[in-house]
Amino acid sequence: MKTAELRQKDVAGLEAEIKSLQKAHFGLRMQKATQQLNNTNTLGTTRRAIARAKTILAEKNRAK
């Protein structure tokens, strides 16, 4: 998800997005552990997406 799309969401929407990204990242880690993951780049991509969403959430909380 792009940064502009994340900035349009409210705090509850961002928290839900972070939770879903963390679930996806966990699933990818399990696939890697069982050697079922073909594209390991997705691990880094989801990790960066989680960080991006958390950063925007922190900015919104700071602005309150």
C-alpha positions in Angstrom: 0.0 0.0 0.0 1.3 3.4 -0.9 2.1 6.1 1.6 -0.6 8.4 0.2 -3.2 5.7 0.7 -2.1 5.1 4.3 -2.2 8.8 5.1 -5.9 8.9 4.1 -6.8 6.3 6.6 -7.9 7.1 10.2 -6.1 5.7 13.3 -8.4 2.6 13.5 -7.9 1.9 9.8 -4.1 2.1 10.2 -4.1 -0.2 13.2 -6.2 -2.7 11.2 -3.8 -2.4 8.3 -0.8 -3.0 10.6 -2.5 -6.1 12.1 -3.2 -7.6 8.7 0.4 -6.9 7.5 1.8 -8.6 10.6 -0.4 -11.6 9.9 0.8 -11.8 6.3 4.4 -11.4 7.5 4.0 -14.2 10.0 2.6 -16.5 7.3 5.5 -15.7 5.0 8.0 -16.5 7.8 6.3 -19.8 8.4 6.5 -20.5 4.7 10.2 -19.7 4.7 10.8 -22.0 7.7 9.1 -24.9 6.0 10.9 -24.0 2.7 7.7 -23.3 0.8 8.5 -19.7 0.1 9.8 -19.1 -3.4 10.2 -15.3 -3.4 12.0 -14.2 -0.3 11.8 -10.6 -1.3 8.3 -10.5 0.0 9.6 -10.7 3.6 11.4 -7.5 3.2 8.6 -5.8 1.4 6.0 -6.7 4.1 8.5 -5.6 6.8 9.0 -2.2 5.2 5.2 -1.9 4.7 4.6 -2.5 8.4 7.3 0.1 9.3 5.7 2.6 6.9 2.3 2.1 8.4 3.6 2.3 12.0 5.5 5.6 11.1 2.3 7.2 9.8 0.3 6.0 12.8 2.9 7.6 15.1 2.7 10.8 13.2 -1.1 10.9 13.5 -0.9 10.1 17.2 1.7 12.9 17.7 -0.5 15.4 15.9 -3.3 14.9 18.3 
